[in-house]
Amino acid sequence: LNKPTTALSLLDSIPALADLTKADSITSVDGNVLAQMLVSGYAKLGTKVDYLNKINVFPIADGDTGANMKVCLKLPSRNLILDPSDSILRVASNMAADVL
């Protein structure tokens, strides 16, 4: 698992969560922007857990898909914040390693 190595100043590394559809100043995606998008996606997922549980019908209609997705993405999202990187490859690799 990806474990944060240092306690960096998060305000200097990852921009505050924002609506990226209105972020005219972002013209390219680096590791910090990718991390922000992934963490924003996790936050949005948190608002849709009940809906995802309700529509869960495959492979078994057990009504826990949304909850499972939220649990699965909690640690990787946390680690993106605690161990920021400018490298898009490192951010993607860390996210993938933590999810698996």
Order of alpha helices (4+ residues) and beta strands (2+ residues): alpha-alpha-alpha-alpha-alpha
